Amino acid sequence: MSWLVLLLASWPNSTYTPQGIFPPLILALVFVTTFFLYMKTISADAKAARNHEVIVWTMVLTLTLVILFPFACQDVYYYIATGHLAERYQANPYLTTAHQIKDWRLDPFLSATNWGFLTSVYGPLWTKVSQWLVALTNQQFWCAVYIFKLFAGIIHLVNTLIIGLTARRLGCNPTQAMFIYGWNPLLLFELPGHAHNDALLITFIILSVYALTVLRGLFCLPFLTLAVLVKYTPVLLVPFFFGWLIKKRWLTSLLLGGLLALALVVLWWLPYWEGITTLQGVLRQQNFYSIKSLHYILYLTAQDLWPTADKALIFKILSAALSFLFVMFYLWLLAGFWRRQSSQPWQALLSSAVLVFVLYLLLANKWFQPWYLSWLLALAPLLPWPNPLLSVTLFLSLTAELSRLPQMLLGHSQVVMHILTFLVAWCPLLLYFVLQKSDFPGRSDDNRQ
């Protein structure tokens, strides 16, 4: 019922579209309500439910969110423009922007995006998928929007099934894992709801974990490489999976899997690669920052403290400092994973991978968005429940969406809005340290369901 309220309120210019203070209130009500019911379901009903019941209701929820008008983010229009450049104009989206096409304003596939000045910032696998999806639209713009949303919805259902299969391979409760993934409000809202390409990225991350349970991990690195070829951030996980294969002494799988991964990189980049200029979109995006990032909060603070200082210099210093801090924590996590002797090595691998994403999003990433928390949810549902890290990950998926509220209520101009946005998004991290120090059920590596 909560999703239906949001569904009706999302459509522009309808009689149900709220005005004024009501949109943030509706958004807060929907997410808090659905999250409460979601957590209650995980805790109380997962053991009693059957797998087919979870799948059927995941299909119902997914279809509901596919119908949702994508009002909270416009990334889908950028995907469409990128695919359209390649399909209609036979242009290389890594070298040509939408705005470089003659009369681009007359083409809704190109003019709908606010990022038409930027070449592609995604991997070649997603660029090709975007082209294929646009080819199905018969040049109908709104058909394109809902084809992308339907694709994300189908992938979300596939991911739910794969995470259940992977949980079974790891000795976890597959029904509960499918509950945690398939019914998560952030995933439903951002993937089928707004067609983010993170759905496909998650597919390959889950498959890389599954691959470690069969054929001595032969296809782990190839699957992880496919994730990187959708969006580059999963490259952070490669040393951990690499280390797992070495610790297991699956050196043949490491060698052959590495060669397959290299072949995939060459295969997918071949149609687009024109030297380092091919990455100009990604390199340019490194200078963007969002109001939800720690980088931006520190940037505003530095400007207040040193109003006459060079803004570009402040930006570079902060970027270098936060990146250095992330690298130090990253190496510490990697070293700890390598040295760790655990009765449940899977939990060590998955926990390390989740923490890497958390640290990256908190420290190194300047362009933080709520749907980036979906990366954590590719791995966290495979942890035993209850578990401090899994609990905090789920609460982060709520507060990431609630971090939209300060901006909706206060607008862009007030500094307090930026601080509130950041604090709301990341406040569950404090809970993690509390739970870690408490006698929290499920802390032990030996407690699995």
N, C-alpha and C positions, 0 to 999 in steps of 0.2 A: 504493500500500500504506500509506503514512503517513497519508493521509486516512482510510482504512478503520479504522486504529487509533483515530483521533480520533472517527470516527463511532460506533464501538462504545462508547468511553469516555464519550461525551456523554450517553447516555440515562440518566436518573435511575432509581435502584433496580434497575438491571439487574445481572446477575452480572458484567458487564465493567466496571462503574463503579468506578474506583480511589478509594482513600481516603488520607488523610494526606498525605505528601510526594509521592505519585505523580502527582497531577494536574498540578502545575507541571512536573515532570520530563517527563511525556508531552507537555505542550504545547510545551515547549522542544525536545524531540526531534523532534516533528512539524514545527514551523516551521523549525528549522535544516535538517532533512533535505530538506524540500520546497523550501526556498529555494536550497539548494546545487544540487539537481537542476534547478531553474528557471533559475538563472544559467548552469549548464553547457549547458542546452538553447539558451538565447539565444545564447551565444557560439559553440557548435559546430554546432548543427543547423538554425538558422533558414534559412540560405541553401539547404540541401538539401531542406527540407520543402516540401510543396505546400500551397496555401491550404486545400483541402478536408480535408487531414489535420489541420491546426491546428484547423479548425472542429469536426471530429468529436470530437477529443480534448478540446476545450473543452466540448463538450456532455456528454461522459462525466464530466469533473471537476465541472461545474456540477450535474449531476443528483446526484452523490455528496454534494455539500455542501447541496443542497436537502433531502436526507433527514436531514442532521445536526440533532440537537435543539439549539435556540438557547439554549445554557447560559451563554455569556459576556456576554450583554447582553439586556436586556428591552425595548428600544425598540419591537419589533414589537407588544408588548402595548399600548403607548401609541398606536400607529397604529390598532390595532383599536378601542380605546376611543373615539378621536376619530371614526373612521368610523361607529361604532355610535351615538354621540350624534346624528349627523346623520341616519342611516338609520332607526334604530328610534324615536328620541324626537323627531325633527324639531327638535333644538336646534342653536343656533349654537355650534360648538365654540370659537369665539373669545370667547364671552361666558359659556359654561356649562361647568363642569368635571364630570368623572364623579362626583365626590363630592356634587354638588348634586342628583343624581337620587335620588328617593325609592327606598329599598331597593336602593341600588347594590351593596351587599355580596352580594345574592342573584343578581346578574347577572354571570356570569363574564367577559363582554366588558368590563365596567367595573371589576371588582374585581381582575383579574389584574395591572393596571399599578401600579407604585409612584409614578406621576406623576399620579394621579387628582385631585390638588389643583390642577393647573395647566391653564389654558386652552391652546389650540393655540399652539405656538411655530413652526409651519411655515407656508409660503406656501399660498395658497388652491388652487393647482393640486394640491398633494399632499393637502390636506384633501378635495378632491372625489374624487381617485383612491382614497383610503382608504374613502370612502363607497361608491364603486362596487364595490370589492373585498369589502367587508363584505356588500353586497347579494347576492353570489354564494354566501354561506356557508350559507344556509338555517338561520341561527341556531345553527350548530354551531361551538363555540369552537375546537376543535382543527382543524377544517376551515379556519377563518379563518387560523390560524397558518400552515398550509401553503399556502394560497392566496397569502398575502403572500410567502412564501418562493419559491413557484413563479414569481410575478410578477417578483421580483427576479432569479431565475435566467434567465428569458426576456429580461429587459432586459439582463442581463450578456452574453448571447449576441448580442443586437442590437448592443450597444456594441462588441463585438469585431469584428463585420462593418463597422460604421460607421468604426471607427478604421482598419481595413484600407483602406477606400475613401478615407478622408481622407489616409492616408499615400501612397497612389498619386497622389492629386492634388498632393501636396506634393513628389513626386519621391523619396520614401523607399521602403524595402523594406516592402511591405505585410504580407508573411508575418511578418517580424520584429516589426513593430508589433503584429500580432495575438497573437503569442507573448507579448510583453512585457505586454500588457494582459490577455488572456484567461486566462493561466496564473499570473498573479501570486497568491501565497498569501494576501496580505492581502485582495485583492479577492474571491477565492473564499470565504474564511472569513467576511468581513463582509457581502457582498452576498447571494449565494444562501444562505450559511451562516446569516446572522442578519437577512436581509430589510431591511437599511437602505435608507431612501429616497434615499440618496446615489447609488444606481444610476441612478435617473431623472434626478437632477441632472446626473450625468456625461453622460447621453445628450444633453442640450441643450447642454452645454459643447462636446462633440465636434462636434455639428451646427453650432454657431456658427463653429467653425474651418472646417469643410467649406464652409459658406455663403460664406466669404470667397473661395473658389476658383471660385465660379460666380455668374453674374448680377451681377457687380461688387459682391458682398457685400450684396445687397439684404436677405437674410433673416438676416444675422448678428445684428443687434440684437434682432429678434424672438425668435430662438432663445435668445440669452443672457438675455432677459427671462423666457422660460419657465423657464430654470434658476433665476433669482431667485425665481420664483413657486413653486418647489418648496422651496427653502431659500435664505436671503437672502445668504449670503456671496459668491456669484458677482458681486454688484454691484461688487465690487472690481475686476473685470476690465473693466467697461464703459468707463472712460476709455482703456484701452489699445486696445480694439477701435474705439472712437470715433476715437482718434488715427490708427489704421491707415487708416480710411476717408478721413480728411482728408488724410493724407499721399499717398494714392493719388488724391486729388481725385475721389472717387466721391461727390460732394455730393448727387446725386439719390438714390442709395441710402441715404445718411445721413438725408436728410429723410424719404423714404418709409418706410424701415426704422424710424426713430424714431417716426413716426406709428402704424405697425403695432404697435410695442412698447407705446406708450401705450394703444392700443385693447385690447391683450391684458391689460394691468394692470386697466383698467376692467372688462372682461368677466369676468375671473376673480374679482375682488374684489366684484363687484356682489351676489352672494347673501349675503355675509357682513358687508360693511362697515357699521359703526355708529359711525363717528368714531374718534378716537384710542384709545378704550377697546378697540377691536378688537385692538390690539397689546399688550394688557396681559400676555399670556403671554410674549411676546418681551422686553418691558421688565423683567419680573420675573426672567427667566432671566439677565439681565445681572449679577445679584447672586449667581449660583451660581459655584462654582469647583471644579475637580477636582484631585486630587493630582498629576496629571501636568503641570500648568501651571507656568510660571515665576512667575506671579502668586502661586501658593500657596506656593512655596518662599520667595519674598521676604516674603510675609505671615507665615510661621512665623518667619523670621529677625528681622523687625521686632518681633514679639511677645516674642521672647527678649531683644532688646536694650532694649526699652522696655515692660516688663510692665505698667506702670500706664497706658499710653496707651490712648485710646479705640480699640477694635477697628474700629468703623465708620469712624472717621476714617482709620486706617491703610489700610483697604480702599480708600477713595475716593482717597487720595493715590497709592497704588500703581497703581490703575486709570488715573488721569489721567496719571501719569508714563509708564507703559508704552504707553498709547494715543498719547501725544504722540511717543514714540520711534518707534512704528510709522508714524505719519503722516509724520514726517520721512524715514524710509527709503522710504516709499511715494512721496513726492513726488520724492525723488532718483532712484528707479527710473523713474518716469514721465518725468522730465526727460531721463534718459539714453536712454530708448527714443525720445523725440521727436527728440533730436539725432543719434542713432546713424545712420550711413550704413554699410550692410552689404551685401556681395554676396549674403548670404542673409538677407533681412529676416524670413523666416518664423521662423528660429531666434531672432532678436532678440525677436519677439513672444511666442513660446512660452516662451523662457527667462525673460522678464520676468514672464509670467503665473505660471509655476511659483514663482519667487522671491517674488512677492507673497503667494501662499498660504503659503509657508514662513514668511515674516516675520509674517504675520497669526497663524498658529498658535503661533509661538514667543513673540511679544510681546503681541499685543492680545487673544488669545482666552483667557479664564479657564477655559473648560470644554473642555479638550482631551481627545479620545478617539482611540483608534488608527485608527478608520475614517475620520477626517477626512483622513488621508493619501491616501485614494482620490481626493480632488479633484486632487491633483498628477498622479495616474495617468490623468486624462482628457487631459492635455496632454503629459506627459513622453515617452510612447512615440512621439510624432511628431518627437522630436529624433533626430538621427543617432546611430547606435551604432558605436563607443563614444563616450561624451561624459561629462565630469565631472558635470554636473548630473543627467543621467539616471541615472548610476551611484549617486550619492548618494541620489536619490529612491528607487531600488529598495532600497538598504540601509535607508533610513528606514522603508520599508514592512515590513521585517523587525523592526527594533528597536522600532517602535511596538507590535507584537504582543508582543515579548519584555518590554516594560515592564510587562506584567501580572504578571510573575514575582515581583518584590520584594514586592508586596502579598500574593500567594498564599503566599509563604514566611514573611513577617514580620508579617503582619496590618496593621491600620490605625494602631496607636498609636505606633510608633517613628518618630522624626524621620528616622533614617537610611533608612527605607523610602521616604519622600517624596523624599529627595535621590537615592537610587538609581533610583527610578522615572523621574525627570526625566532623569538622566544617561543611562540606558539608551535612553530614547526618542530623545534628540537627539544622541547621540555621533557619528553619521555626518556631522554638519555639519563636524566637524574634518577629516574626510577630504576634504570639498569644497575647502577652502582648500589642502590638500596637492596635490590633483590639479590645481587651477587653476594652481599654480606649477610643476608638473612638465611635462615634455614628454609630455603625455598624448595618445594617438592620438584624433583627432576633435575637437581643440580648435578647429581652424580652421573658420570659417564655410563654407569651400568643400568640406569633407569630408562628403559625404552618400552614403548607400547607397540 
